[in-house]
Amino acid sequence: MSATRLLVLAIVRAHRRAHGYLVGQDLLAWQADKWANTKTGSIYHALRQLSKDGFLHAIEIEATETVPARTDYEMTEAGEEEFQRLMAKALIEPEPRPDFLCAGIVFMSALPRETVLKYLRKRRDILFEHKTAVLDASGQAQWTGSDALPQHVEALLSFWMHNTSCAYDWIQGLIGKIEGGAYVFANEDNRAFGQPGARVAFH
């Protein structure tokens, strides 16, 4: 799933009301075009689609002598539910591409600490299952492929196993930091990053 949908919802939610240029500037400040592949066109497409789906409310602003016409967006009740659903998915479900997880991490402080820990622990458990599924009794990657496949495909299994092991170790470390009191979350400070009305952008 594209991270852009979650990022756009999260930014509009944090600003309470935002237009496409503001959303784009925030994402540009975070260099999200590099780690989430967000482009200007995809941002405006996401805003229109989220509005069409009922997750954002579009407000047409008429032009004045100093301000051009634009469309502002506000979060709807359904949009809040979609934001919460996407955050859970981003933090729980491992995917081959890291962009969705990155989006979840950027805005994890918009959720309560215990909620984030619950999601990350579920992700850790899934990664543990993935890791142990390809290990033999000695802890080495086991090749169970078809004889019809070339033997060097074992290298792919080894890559996947090491990738999963690294991801597991990293998530375990992050859980430990959060359990130890690192970072500020939504149930601790109403100015936590990503909360409505709190600091959103780095610029």
Contacts in CASP RR format, 6 or more apart in sequence:
PFRMAT RR
TARGET T0000
AUTHOR 0000-0000-0000
METHOD contacts of the structure
MODEL  1
MSATRLLVLAIVRAHRRAHGYLVGQDLLAWQADKWANTKTGSIYHALRQL
SKDGFLHAIEIEATETVPARTDYEMTEAGEEEFQRLMAKALIEPEPRPDF
LCAGIVFMSALPRETVLKYLRKRRDILFEHKTAVLDASGQAQWTGSDALP
QHVEALLSFWMHNTSCAYDWIQGLIGKIEGGAYVFANEDNRAFGQPGARV
AFH
1 86 0 8 1.000
1 89 0 8 1.000
1 95 0 8 1.000
1 100 0 8 1.000
2 37 0 8 1.000
2 42 0 8 1.000
2 46 0 8 1.000
2 99 0 8 1.000
2 100 0 8 1.000
3 32 0 8 1.000
3 36 0 8 1.000
3 37 0 8 1.000
3 38 0 8 1.000
3 90 0 8 1.000
3 99 0 8 1.000
3 100 0 8 1.000
3 102 0 8 1.000
3 103 0 8 1.000
3 104 0 8 1.000
4 36 0 8 1.000
4 37 0 8 1.000
4 38 0 8 1.000
4 42 0 8 1.000
4 43 0 8 1.000
4 46 0 8 1.000
5 46 0 8 1.000
5 49 0 8 1.000
5 50 0 8 1.000
5 86 0 8 1.000
6 83 0 8 1.000
6 86 0 8 1.000
6 87 0 8 1.000
6 90 0 8 1.000
6 100 0 8 1.000
6 103 0 8 1.000
6 104 0 8 1.000
6 107 0 8 1.000
7 27 0 8 1.000
7 32 0 8 1.000
7 36 0 8 1.000
7 38 0 8 1.000
7 103 0 8 1.000
7 106 0 8 1.000
7 107 0 8 1.000
8 23 0 8 1.000
8 43 0 8 1.000
8 46 0 8 1.000
8 47 0 8 1.000
8 50 0 8 1.000
9 50 0 8 1.000
9 55 0 8 1.000
9 56 0 8 1.000
9 75 0 8 1.000
9 79 0 8 1.000
9 82 0 8 1.000
9 83 0 8 1.000
9 86 0 8 1.000
10 83 0 8 1.000
10 87 0 8 1.000
10 103 0 8 1.000
10 106 0 8 1.000
10 107 0 8 1.000
10 110 0 8 1.000
10 194 0 8 1.000
11 18 0 8 1.000
11 22 0 8 1.000
11 23 0 8 1.000
11 26 0 8 1.000
11 27 0 8 1.000
11 200 0 8 1.000
12 18 0 8 1.000
12 23 0 8 1.000
12 47 0 8 1.000
12 56 0 8 1.000
12 73 0 8 1.000
12 74 0 8 1.000
12 75 0 8 1.000
13 75 0 8 1.000
13 80 0 8 1.000
13 83 0 8 1.000
13 110 0 8 1.000
13 194 0 8 1.000
13 196 0 8 1.000
14 107 0 8 1.000
14 110 0 8 1.000
14 194 0 8 1.000
14 195 0 8 1.000
14 196 0 8 1.000
14 197 0 8 1.000
14 198 0 8 1.000
14 200 0 8 1.000
15 22 0 8 1.000
15 196 0 8 1.000
15 197 0 8 1.000
15 200 0 8 1.000
16 74 0 8 1.000
16 75 0 8 1.000
16 196 0 8 1.000
16 197 0 8 1.000
17 59 0 8 1.000
17 72 0 8 1.000
17 73 0 8 1.000
17 74 0 8 1.000
18 72 0 8 1.000
18 73 0 8 1.000
19 61 0 8 1.000
19 70 0 8 1.000
19 71 0 8 1.000
19 72 0 8 1.000
19 73 0 8 1.000
20 43 0 8 1.000
20 44 0 8 1.000
20 47 0 8 1.000
20 70 0 8 1.000
20 71 0 8 1.000
20 73 0 8 1.000
21 70 0 8 1.000
23 43 0 8 1.000
23 47 0 8 1.000
24 38 0 8 1.000
24 40 0 8 1.000
24 43 0 8 1.000
25 201 0 8 1.000
25 203 0 8 1.000
26 200 0 8 1.000
26 201 0 8 1.000
26 203 0 8 1.000
27 33 0 8 1.000
27 36 0 8 1.000
27 38 0 8 1.000
27 43 0 8 1.000
29 201 0 8 1.000
29 202 0 8 1.000
29 203 0 8 1.000
30 106 0 8 1.000
30 201 0 8 1.000
30 202 0 8 1.000
32 38 0 8 1.000
32 103 0 8 1.000
33 39 0 8 1.000
35 98 0 8 1.000
35 99 0 8 1.000
35 102 0 8 1.000
36 99 0 8 1.000
36 102 0 8 1.000
36 103 0 8 1.000
37 99 0 8 1.000
47 56 0 8 1.000
47 71 0 8 1.000
47 73 0 8 1.000
50 56 0 8 1.000
50 73 0 8 1.000
50 79 0 8 1.000
50 82 0 8 1.000
51 57 0 8 1.000
51 58 0 8 1.000
51 73 0 8 1.000
53 78 0 8 1.000
53 82 0 8 1.000
54 76 0 8 1.000
54 78 0 8 1.000
54 79 0 8 1.000
55 75 0 8 1.000
55 76 0 8 1.000
55 78 0 8 1.000
55 79 0 8 1.000
55 82 0 8 1.000
56 73 0 8 1.000
56 74 0 8 1.000
56 75 0 8 1.000
56 76 0 8 1.000
56 79 0 8 1.000
57 73 0 8 1.000
57 74 0 8 1.000
57 75 0 8 1.000
57 76 0 8 1.000
58 71 0 8 1.000
58 72 0 8 1.000
58 73 0 8 1.000
59 71 0 8 1.000
59 72 0 8 1.000
59 73 0 8 1.000
59 74 0 8 1.000
60 69 0 8 1.000
60 71 0 8 1.000
61 67 0 8 1.000
61 69 0 8 1.000
61 70 0 8 1.000
61 71 0 8 1.000
61 72 0 8 1.000
62 69 0 8 1.000
63 69 0 8 1.000
75 83 0 8 1.000
84 111 0 8 1.000
87 104 0 8 1.000
87 107 0 8 1.000
87 108 0 8 1.000
87 110 0 8 1.000
87 111 0 8 1.000
87 119 0 8 1.000
88 119 0 8 1.000
89 100 0 8 1.000
90 100 0 8 1.000
90 101 0 8 1.000
90 103 0 8 1.000
90 104 0 8 1.000
91 101 0 8 1.000
91 104 0 8 1.000
91 105 0 8 1.000
91 108 0 8 1.000
91 116 0 8 1.000
91 119 0 8 1.000
91 120 0 8 1.000
91 123 0 8 1.000
92 119 0 8 1.000
92 120 0 8 1.000
92 122 0 8 1.000
92 123 0 8 1.000
92 126 0 8 1.000
93 123 0 8 1.000
93 126 0 8 1.000
94 101 0 8 1.000
94 123 0 8 1.000
94 126 0 8 1.000
94 127 0 8 1.000
94 130 0 8 1.000
94 164 0 8 1.000
94 167 0 8 1.000
95 101 0 8 1.000
107 193 0 8 1.000
107 194 0 8 1.000
108 116 0 8 1.000
108 183 0 8 1.000
108 185 0 8 1.000
109 183 0 8 1.000
109 184 0 8 1.000
109 185 0 8 1.000
109 186 0 8 1.000
109 192 0 8 1.000
109 193 0 8 1.000
109 194 0 8 1.000
109 195 0 8 1.000
110 186 0 8 1.000
110 192 0 8 1.000
110 193 0 8 1.000
110 194 0 8 1.000
110 195 0 8 1.000
111 185 0 8 1.000
111 186 0 8 1.000
112 185 0 8 1.000
112 186 0 8 1.000
112 187 0 8 1.000
113 178 0 8 1.000
113 181 0 8 1.000
113 185 0 8 1.000
113 187 0 8 1.000
113 188 0 8 1.000
114 187 0 8 1.000
116 178 0 8 1.000
116 185 0 8 1.000
117 175 0 8 1.000
117 178 0 8 1.000
117 179 0 8 1.000
120 171 0 8 1.000
120 174 0 8 1.000
120 175 0 8 1.000
120 178 0 8 1.000
121 175 0 8 1.000
123 171 0 8 1.000
124 168 0 8 1.000
124 171 0 8 1.000
124 172 0 8 1.000
124 175 0 8 1.000
127 164 0 8 1.000
127 167 0 8 1.000
127 168 0 8 1.000
127 171 0 8 1.000
128 168 0 8 1.000
130 164 0 8 1.000
131 161 0 8 1.000
131 164 0 8 1.000
131 165 0 8 1.000
131 168 0 8 1.000
134 141 0 8 1.000
134 142 0 8 1.000
134 157 0 8 1.000
134 160 0 8 1.000
134 161 0 8 1.000
134 164 0 8 1.000
135 141 0 8 1.000
135 142 0 8 1.000
135 161 0 8 1.000
136 142 0 8 1.000
141 154 0 8 1.000
141 157 0 8 1.000
141 158 0 8 1.000
141 161 0 8 1.000
143 151 0 8 1.000
143 154 0 8 1.000
143 157 0 8 1.000
145 153 0 8 1.000
177 183 0 8 1.000
184 192 0 8 1.000
184 193 0 8 1.000
185 192 0 8 1.000
186 192 0 8 1.000
186 195 0 8 1.000
190 198 0 8 1.000
191 198 0 8 1.000
191 199 0 8 1.000
192 198 0 8 1.000
193 199 0 8 1.000
193 200 0 8 1.000
194 200 0 8 1.000
END
